[in-house]
Amino acid sequence: MVIELPRLNPKKKMFQGISYGFKSLVISIFKVIVLQVFFAYL
């Protein structure tokens, strides 16, 4: 257990970074879609 923890920690941080980047990417795509729909109905 003690030997496994140092190996698992960087992977967890990397996964958190990937999920954070994915969330920001989804939010930016969502903003673009909302803006396009908004301007299409103006």
GROMACS elastic network, one bead per residue, 0.5 to 0.9 nm:
[ bonds ]
;  ai    aj funct       b0    kb
    1     4     6  0.51415   500
    1     5     6  0.64022   500
    2     5     6  0.55753   500
    2     6     6  0.77473   500
    3     6     6  0.66040   500
    3     7     6  0.75518   500
    4     7     6  0.53826   500
    4     8     6  0.62715   500
    4     9     6  0.88079   500
    5     8     6  0.51763   500
    5     9     6  0.61205   500
    6     9     6  0.54589   500
    6    10     6  0.73368   500
    7    10     6  0.65635   500
    7    11     6  0.73050   500
    8    11     6  0.53671   500
    8    12     6  0.62418   500
    8    13     6  0.88584   500
    9    12     6  0.50912   500
    9    13     6  0.63062   500
    9    14     6  0.86096   500
   10    13     6  0.50536   500
   10    14     6  0.60194   500
   10    15     6  0.84688   500
   11    15     6  0.60159   500
   11    16     6  0.85257   500
   12    15     6  0.50340   500
   12    16     6  0.61317   500
   12    17     6  0.85853   500
   13    16     6  0.50275   500
   13    17     6  0.61647   500
   13    18     6  0.86213   500
   14    17     6  0.50452   500
   14    18     6  0.61791   500
   14    19     6  0.86218   500
   15    18     6  0.50306   500
   15    19     6  0.60899   500
   15    20     6  0.84671   500
   16    19     6  0.51334   500
   16    20     6  0.60335   500
   16    21     6  0.85444   500
   17    20     6  0.50407   500
   17    21     6  0.61083   500
   17    22     6  0.85014   500
   18    21     6  0.50858   500
   18    22     6  0.60329   500
   18    23     6  0.85420   500
   19    23     6  0.60842   500
   19    24     6  0.86712   500
   20    23     6  0.51007   500
   20    24     6  0.63007   500
   20    25     6  0.85898   500
   21    24     6  0.51918   500
   21    25     6  0.61118   500
   21    26     6  0.86280   500
   22    25     6  0.50053   500
   22    26     6  0.61343   500
   22    27     6  0.85763   500
   23    26     6  0.51238   500
   23    27     6  0.61414   500
   23    28     6  0.86404   500
   24    27     6  0.50248   500
   24    28     6  0.61370   500
   24    29     6  0.86106   500
   25    28     6  0.51860   500
   25    29     6  0.62095   500
   25    30     6  0.85081   500
   26    29     6  0.51434   500
   26    30     6  0.59965   500
   26    31     6  0.85650   500
   27    31     6  0.61186   500
   27    32     6  0.87004   500
   28    31     6  0.50549   500
   28    32     6  0.63225   500
   28    33     6  0.87279   500
   29    32     6  0.51432   500
   29    33     6  0.62586   500
   29    34     6  0.86353   500
   30    33     6  0.51213   500
   30    34     6  0.61011   500
   30    35     6  0.85577   500
   31    34     6  0.51044   500
   31    35     6  0.60906   500
   31    36     6  0.85930   500
   32    35     6  0.51283   500
   32    36     6  0.61619   500
   32    37     6  0.86427   500
   33    36     6  0.51226   500
   33    37     6  0.61641   500
   33    38     6  0.84682   500
   34    37     6  0.51637   500
   34    38     6  0.59666   500
   34    39     6  0.85854   500
   35    39     6  0.60956   500
   35    40     6  0.83955   500
   36    39     6  0.52516   500
   36    40     6  0.59591   500
   36    41     6  0.87097   500
   37    41     6  0.63354   500
   37    42     6  0.87990   500
   38    41     6  0.54796   500
   38    42     6  0.64818   500
   39    42     6  0.51309   500
